[in-house]
Amino acid sequence: MLIRFKGIESPEAAKTLKGAEIVVDREYAAPLGEGEFYIEDLKNLEVVSVDGEALGQITGIVEGGGGFLAEVTLTSGNARLVPFKKEFFGEVNFSSGKIELLELWILE
């Protein structure tokens, strides 16, 4: 992808933007396909077991070297980082505000 910014006319000037993030309002964000969601939308979802037992809440998302980690604050108040991968998280239901955790051992 190639982007040009007003006032940035040289490679040296462009280097000053290294590491910067581009943030846009939701109304200007790329449209989502079926089954897609924005990472920000995961925050505050209730984490439940496959049986529906309340386990905690996603309170943050951390970008790690191997992908994203969901910060899950348990009902006990303790926090755990869980890799946000299909092996650990199942159905995401935004209408009910819940997300399934498939493997409970990851919280130990």
Secondary structure, 3 states (H helix, E strand, C coil): CCCCCCCCCCHHHHHCCCCCCCCCCHHHCCCCCCCCCCHHHHCCCEEEECCCCEEEEEEEEEEECCEEEEEEEECCCCEEEEECCCCCEEEEECCCCEEEECCHHHHC
